[in-house]
Amino acid sequence: MDALVVITTMGGYAMAPAPFELSTFILCSVGTGLCSAAANSINQYHEVPFDAQMSRTKNRVLVKGLLTPLHAIGFAVGAASTGICMLYYGVNGLTAALGAGNLLLYTSVYTPMKRFSILNTWVGSVVGAVPPVMGWVGCSGTFDAGTWILAGLLYAWQFPHFNALSWNLRPDYSRAGYRMMAVTNPGLCRRTALRYTIALGGLSLAAPYFDVTNIWFALETLPLNGYFTYLAWRFYKNSDSGTSRKLFRFSLLHLPALMVLFLLNKKRWIFTEDAGRTLETVEKGVLVAGNESIDMIPPVVLISVFNNQQRNSMYIDRRESICGLLVTCTMKRQNVRTLSLVVCTFTYLLIGAAVFDALESETESKRWEFLSNIRNSFVGKYNMTNQDYRMMEIVIIENKPHKAGPQWKFAGAFYFATVVLAMIGYGHSTPVTVGGKAFCMAYAMVGIPLGLVMFQSIGERLNKFVSVVIRRAKTYIRCKQTEATETNLMLFNGMLSSVIITTGAAVFSRYEGWSYFDSFYYCFVTLTTIGFGDYVALQNDQALMNKPGYVALSLVFILFGLAVVAASINLLVLRFMTMNAEDIRREELDAQNKCNTNQGLSYDGDSYTATGKLLEHHQSSDVEETSVCSCTCLGGASCANHELLLDPGYHPADIISSTLSLKRASV
């Protein structure tokens, strides 16, 4: 089902009479697919007891217990939020609203209605008709006649498709208690399939009348829809499994064929400026009005225009031009980046939870069962009460930290203070007195910022030292670029971190008796300040008291390793600060340009009024500036274009908005 939703969304986007943009196309398709996946997840969550009674659905993962209900809800929340955010910020608000509304319609109306009313089929057909509309609106940004024609085609197609499918599943639907037409009213089921098949053919014939496609679409779909209607007629007359199966199978071929014909015969992106004058976009920024060519203002943006008899207005598609220009940005870059990071992080959390569950949950259950068997055997063997066994557990747990010797003598206290300051927090020893807990909080409030500043400063100095070494090395080998780049520094810090972790893993494996992989895991968890506490050094054989050299080596590993990690973090922080500074500067320039346009048109430093007059105080001295753009729209024709703008008989306001701001591409 999700695949069908994504395919119809892609088709709707491609059919829209507007410029095709790959990034928006991908975001629209993926966002709609995520919304559909969320809806299906919630639907399966609600219908677990009913799906278990149907042969077609009894092997679903929730029914078989392969996933828990919490998994389903968590996935649905993550997919829905990610999909709607993708549609809102990557496509447009109207598409996001359609996605959210369709999600609610499917989960809140269609899913519960299946058990109470045969009207669920009509509601489900609306749900199935929305995805291609989302694709269309995602490309064009508006509703028009084509939107409703496409929605009608998909709506009508749902009835012969689903009614033919449900006909052979009547025993399953009846057993599960679903109120389907095929179960409650078989005659209505067959009649409805036939009626909407005929309606589908009528809509295909009407599409050219609304200027959605050309007449060839109506002619080419005649045999396709005719055979579809013939199969529906046979299903209506014979009402057997054979005719229903043929109708269902042909419906799977009919829809993609219909969409391909629609795409091949769609109207180009045009608009009606007034009755009788139709302008059509062509390459290199030229508009054609009848037999007359009009040079547009260079560099031209792609103007998506529609010939819609319901409204005589112009739609400007705010996308990149053929010169790589951007007319406007509907949202600040910082906000887009922040939202993207939030969505990606939340999605990453969901993925991590699913993977950890798959890897660890079964082992956890086996370990718990194994320990429970040992406990029961131990209690039975020594005739212990549950209270005695619990007391023994407490003694063992409380005695574990003392295996390393006194934890709060100076050596152990220094190790604890280091762990606090570095924010590792193993949990191997904790203060138990009120005074100790109070001092720990106060100590951390001062020590953690101090430690962060220290590690950051060391990381900065380390990067400076490395950059000097790299510069001298490049100079020695006579490289053209002698300065150390961020990539050079990141590679060096990555290599140094790897050396520290691998060396530390070898040392701890020898002294602690761990496997090399466990030692490597401990080093990574320590230097990333995760500090689970499942592996802690210096906790065996009185190491804190009897092995001062090993204690010193462990402290050096922690402090120096964290300094190297801080050096890498320092580079990332500088990179993000640079990006934010660039965005802020760009916003300031955009605001300044908007103020300078004075409700007019700004191009390459010059400003023009809505009637094409060049404002004197904004005149540019370098009209003949040469461009390296391959499309030549900024090249030798520049002077002629400026003369065109100064011509009193030329009115750019007739074809573009007076507030449109154009900027030269940077190459």
N, C-alpha and C positions, 0 to 999 in steps of 0.2 A: 504493500500500500504506500509506504514512504517513497519507494522508487517511482510509482505512478504520480505521486504528488510533485516530486522534484522534476520529473520529465514534463508534466503539463505546465509547471511554473516556467521552466526554460522555454517551452514553446510559446507561452504567453508573452514573455519578454522579447523573444525574437520576432513575434508577429507585430508588435507595436510599431506604429509609424514614427519612429524616433531614432536618433543615432545610437548605434550599439556600442556600449562601453563594457569591456571585459570585466573590470573590477566590480562594477555594480551588478553585472550579470551573475558573477560568482557569489557575491554577498547576498543577492536576492534569492538565488537558488538554495544556498546553504542555510540561510535564515529561515526560509519557508520549510525546508526539510527538517530543521531542528524543532520548529513549532509542531509539525506533523508528528515527529517522534515523541514529543512530550505528550501530545493528545493521545496517541496510541498507548503510551505507557500508563497514563491515568485510566484509560478505558480498560486495559487488561487488569489493572489493579482492582477495579470495581467488579469485574466479571469473572474472577477466579473460580468461584463455586459453580458458575454456569458453564464456563469454558470446559470444566472437567467432565461435563456430561456430553460434550460434542466431539465426534471423531476428528473433525477438522481442527479443533483448538485444544485438544486434551494434552498435546505435547508442548505447549507453550512453557517458557522457562518458569513463570510464576506458578503455574499449575503443578509442575513437577518439583517445585521447591528448589530449583537451581539458583534462584534469586529471591531475596526476601522482599516483602512489601516496602520496607524502608529504602531498599535499593531503587525500586521502581519510582517512588515518590522523589527521592533525591535526584535521580536522573531526570525526571520530568521537570523539576524546578530548575535544575541547571540548564537543560536544553531549552526550556521556554524562555528563561531570562536571557540566555545567550542569543537565541534566535531573534527575539524581539529587539534587543539592543542592536544586533547586526542590521536589522531592517530599518530601525529608526535612524541610526547614525551613519550607516553605510549606504542606505537607499533613499528613503524618504519617510516622513511621518505617516502618510496615508497608507503605505504598504504595511508599516508596523501595526497600525490600527486594525487593518484587515486581518493580519496574522493573529493578533490578540483576540479579536472578536470571533474569528473562526475557531480558535482554541477553546474559548468559553462555550461556543455553540455546540461543539462536538462533545465536550466533557460534561457540560451542565444540562444540556437539553437532549441531544441525540442519544447519548449512552443510557440515561435512565428511561427515556421514552420507549426504547426497544421492548421493554417488558410490559408496557401499558397501552400502547396505541399503534395502529398501523401507519399513522402519520409520520412515524419515524423515518420511513423511506423518503418522504418528501424533504424532511429536514436534512437527512443524510445527503440528498442530492444537492442541496444548497452548499453543504460543507465541501462536497467534491468539486463544485463549480468555482469556489473561491480561489484556489491556488493559481490557476492560469490568469485570473483577474489580478492577483498580486503581482505576477510577472509583468503583465501589461502596464499596470499602474507604476510598478517599479521602474520601468523604462520611460514611460511618457509623463508620469507625475500627475495624471489627472484622469477623470472618468470622461468618456465620450461614447459615441455610438458603437465603436468597436469593442469597448469594454463589455457592453450589454450583449452584443451579438456573441462574443466569445463565451460569456457566462451562460447564455442561453443554450449554446451548443453543448457545453459540458453538462449543464443541468439536464437536458433532454437525454443525453447519452447514458446517464446514470441508470435510468429506469430499465431499458432492455438489458443492460449489462447485469445489474444486480438481480432483477427478477428472474432472469435465466439462470443465474448462479444459485439463487435460493430455492429454485424449483426442485432441484435434485437433493437439497439439504433439508427438506421439510421434516423428516424424522428427527434430525438433530435439533433443529430450531424448536420443534414441538416439545421434545424432551427437556430442553433447557428453559422452556417457558417464554420464548421470545415471540412477540406479536408481529409476525411478518405476514405480508399479503399472501405469500405462497401457502401459509399455514391456515390463516383465518378466513381468507376469501380467495381461493385459487382462480376463480373466474375474473375477478378484478385484477389479479396479478397479470394475467395474460392480456387483458384489454389495455391495461396501463402501459405495458411494454409496447404494444402495437401503436397506441396513440402517440406516445412520445417519440417513437421511431419516425412516424409521419411528420411530427412537429420538427424533428431534427432536419428532415429534408426540406421543409418549408423555410426554416431559418437559413439554411445554406443558400437557397434561391434568393432570399431577401437581402443577404449580405451586400451584394453590389449596389443595391438601391440606396443604402446608407453610406456609400463611399468607403466601406471598410475594405473591400476587395474589388477586383474587376469582374467582368462578366464571365471570364474563363473559369473562375472558381465555381460558379453556379453550374456551368456546363460539365466541368470535369468531375464534380461530385454527384452528378445525376446517376450514373451507373453504380457508384459506391453506395449511395443512400437507397437506390432502388433495390439492390440486392439485400441490403440490411432490412428494408421494409418487408421484402419477400420472406426472409427468414422469420421475422416477427409474426407475419401472417400465418406461416406454417405452425409456429409455436402456439398461436391463438387457436387454430383449428384443431390441431392434433393433440396438444397438451400432453406430450409424452417426454420422456427423458432424452430421447434422441434429438428431437427438434430444439429442446432447451439447451442441450449441450452445443449444438451447432451455432445457435444464436450467441451463446456466451463466447465461444471461441472466435467467431467472426468479430464480435465487439472489441476483442483485444487487438485485432488488426485494423478495425475501422477507425479507431481514435487516432493512432499515429498517422495513418494515411490522410485523414481529414486535416490534421494539423500541418502536415507537410504541404498539402495543396493550398491551405490558407497562407502559409509562409511564402510559397512560390508566387502567389497572386496578390500579395498584400499591396496596399497603396504606399507610394513613397511619401516621405515627410514633406508635406506642403501645407500652406495655409491660405485662407481667403482674406485678403486685406479689405476688399469691398466686393460687391456683386459684380461679376464679370472680370475681375482682375485676380488671377492666380499666379503666385510666385512659387517657383520650385528651386530648391537648392541644388547646385552643381558644384563641381570641383573648383578649388582655388578661389573660393570666395566670390563667385559670380552668381547673381540671381537672374533668372530669365523670366520676363513678363511678356508673354506672347512671342513676338519675334525680336524683342528689344532686350539688350543686355545692359545691366546696371552694375558697375564696379562697386563693390562694397568697401567700407573703410578698412584699410589694412592695419594690423593683421586681423583677418576676419575670424570671428568665432563661428562655430557650427550652430546655426539657428535651426531648431527643430520646429517646423510649422505644420499646421494641420488644416485640411480642407474639411470643415465641419459645418454642415448646413444649419445646425442648431445654434451656433454662435459664431459671429464674425470677429474673432479676436486672434491675437498673435501669442504664441507660446515660445519663450526663449529657453532653450535647454542649456542650463549652466554647467557646461562640461568643458573639457580641454579642447582647444582648437587644433587645427592641423599644424600649427606652429608651436604647439606645446604651451599655449597660454591658458590661464585660468581666470575666468571672469569673476568668480566670487567663491567664498567658502562659507557654508552655512553654520559652521561651528568652529570655535577656536581650536587650534591644533593641540594646545595643552589639555583641553577638556576631552578631546577625542583620544589622546594618548592615555590620559588617566582612566577614562572609561574602558578603553581597550585592555589596559593592564588589570583592572578590576575583574572584567569578564574572563580574561585569560587565566587569572589566578584562581578564580572560583572554579572554572572548568578544570584546571590542573588539579585542584583539590579533589574534585569528584573522580577524576581519572585515578589519582593516587589512592583514594579510598577503595575504589573497585579492585585495583591491582593488589593492594595489601590484603584485602579480604580474600581474594582468590588464592594468594600465596600462603597466608598465615592461618586462616580460620580453621581449616581442616586439621592442620597440625596442632593448633591450640586445643581442639576438641579431643584429639587422640591423647595429648599429654594430660589433659584433665581426667580423662577416663583411666589412664595408666596410674596417675597419682591417687585417684580415688580407690582403685583396686589395692594399691599398696597400703593406703591408710586403713582400709577395712581389714586387710590381712594382718596388719600390724596390731590393730586394736583387738582383733580376735585372738591373736597368738599370745599377747601379754595380758589379756583380760582387762583392758583399760576402759575407763569411762570416757565419754566425749569431753568432759571437763578436763580430765587429766591429759588427754591428747592435745587439747587446745592450749593448755599450760605449757606443754613441751614445745609446741610450735612457737609460742611467744618467746620462750627462752632461747631457742635456736636462732630466731630472727634477730632478737636483741643482742645476741652474742656475736653475730657475724661481723659488725664493724670493729670489734675488739681484737680480731685476729691479726690486725696490722699493728697491734700495740696501742699504747695510749694515744688517742686521737687529739687531745687538747694540750699536749706538751708543745714546746715551741716549734719543733719540726712539723708536727701535724697541724698546729694552728697556722703556721706560715703557708702550708699547702692549701688549707681551707681558705685563707684570705686571698690567695692567688686565684683560686677557683671562683670566689665571689667577684673579685675585681674583673676577671675575664668573662664573667657572665656564663660560665660553663654549667655550673650547678649540677654536679654529679648526684648529689643526695646521699653520698656515702656516709657522711656524718653531718649532724645538724645540732645547733644549740638547743638545750633543753631547759635552761634556766630563763627566768623572765629577763634578768639583766643581759644575758647572752643574746636573746632574741631582739631586745630593744637596741643593743649596740650593733647587732648585725644589720638592722634596717638603716640606722644612722650611718654606719660605715659604708654600706652599699650606696647610699644617696650621694656621698662625696666621692667614693672610690670608683664607681662605675663611670661617671663623666671624666674623672681624671684619667682612668685607664683608656677610655676611648680617644681622648685627646692625645695621650702618649702614643698609642698604637698608630693613630692617624699621622702624627708628626714623624714617627719612625718610618712609616710607609712612604711618606712624601720624600724624606731624605734618601730612602732606598731607591725610589724611582729616579731621583735626581742623579744619584751616583751611577745607576745603571745607564741612564741616558748619556752621561759623559763617557762611560766606557764604550757604549755602542757608537757614539759619534767618532771617537778616536779610532775605533776599529774600522769603521767605514772610511774614514779619512786615510787610514793606513793602506787599505786595499783599493783606494781610489774609486769609491762609488760616486755616482753623480749626485745622489741624494745622501748627504752626510748626517742630517738631523735624525734623531731617534723618533720614530712615529709611535702612536698609541699601540699599533699592532706589535711593534718590536717589544715594547714594554710588557704588554700582556703575554706575549709568548715567553719572555724571560721569566716573568713572575709565575706563569703556569709551570714552566720547567722546574723552577726552584721549589715551588710547592710540592710538585711530584717527588723531587729528590728528598725533601724533608719528610714527607709521609712514608715513602718506601723505606728510608733509613730508619725512621722511628719505629715502623712496623717490625723491622728485623731486630731492633734492640728490645722492644717490649716482648716480642715472641720468645726471646732467649731468657729474659729475666722473669717473666710472668708465667711462662709455660703455656701460652696460648698458641693456637695455630696462626700461621702467617696471615691468613685472610681475616681472622678475628682481630689480630693486632692492627692490620690495615684499617679495618672498620673502626676500631677504637681511635686511631689517629685522626681519621676523617671526622668522626663525630666530635672529637675534642676541638680541632682547629676550626670547625664550623660553629662552635659554641652550642651545639645541640645538647650534648651532655646527658644522654639517657641515664647513665649510671649502671647499665647492665655489665659494663666492663670498666673497671677503675684500677689504675695502677697504684702501686705502693700499699696494697691491702693484704699482702701475704707475708708470713714468716717474719713479723716484727720489722718490716722493711723500713719504716719511718725512723726506727731507733738504731738499727744495725747496719744499714746501707746508705750512709750519707752521700756517697758518690752517685749512687743510683737516684737518690732524691734530687740532688742538684741537676743531674742530667734530665730528669723528668720536668723540672721547673724551666730549664733552658729550652727544652723542646716546646713547652707551652708558650712561653713568652716570645721566642724567636719565630715560631710558626705563626702565631697570631699577628706578628708584625708583618710577615710576608703576605698573609691574607689581607691585612689592612692596606698594603700597597696596591693590591689588585682592586680592592674596593675604592681606593682613592682615585684610580683611573676611571672607574665607572661613574663615580660622583662627578668628576670633572667633565666627563662626557655629557651627562644629563644636564649639568649646569650650562654647558655650552649650547646645547639644544634649546633649553629654555630661554637663554639670552637671545638666541637667534629668533625665536618665535616672538619674544617681546618686541624686538627691534622691527620685525616684519609687521606686527600689529600697529606700531607707531607710524611706520611709513604708510600703511594702508589708511589709517585715520587721517593723516596729513593729506593724502591724495584725495580722499573723499571731501575734505574741506575745500581743497583747491578746485574741485570740479565745478562748484557753484551750480548745482543742479544741471550740469552739462556732461559732456563727453571728454574724457582725458585719454590722450594717446601719446606715449613717448615724451611726456613732459609738457605737452601742449593741451589746452583746454578749449572746448568748443561748446557753444550754446546748443539748445535743442534744434535751432534752425540752421546750424552749420556754421555759425560765425566764429572766427578764431578770436579769442580774448587776447587783447594786446599785451597785457601784463604777464601773460603765460606763453607768449610766442617763443619758440625755440630757434636757436641760431644754427642748429645743425640739421636742417631739413633733409640734406642729402646723405645722412648717416647710412653707411653701408651695413647690411646684415649678412651674417653667415648662415642664416636659415635656408635650408635646401629648397623650401617651397617658393622662394623668390618674392613672397608677398611683402617683404620688408626691403627689397632691393631697389633696383633702378626705377621702379614705378612709384617710388615714394613721393617725388616732386609732383607728379601728375595727380596723385591722390590728394595732396594738400591743396592743389589748385581746384580740384573737384569740391573739396569741403568749403572753400572760400567762394564758390559760385553761388550767388543768391538763389538760383533756380534749383539748387540741390538741397533736399531736406532729408537728412538721415533719420529724423524723428519718425518718418513714415515707416521705417523698417526696423528700427531698434529702439529700445527704451531710452528715454532721455537721461536716466540715471545710470546707464551701463558704463562701467569703467574698464578700460583695456590697458594692459601693461605689456611692454616688450619682453619677449622670452629671453632668459639667460641661457647661453649655450657655452 
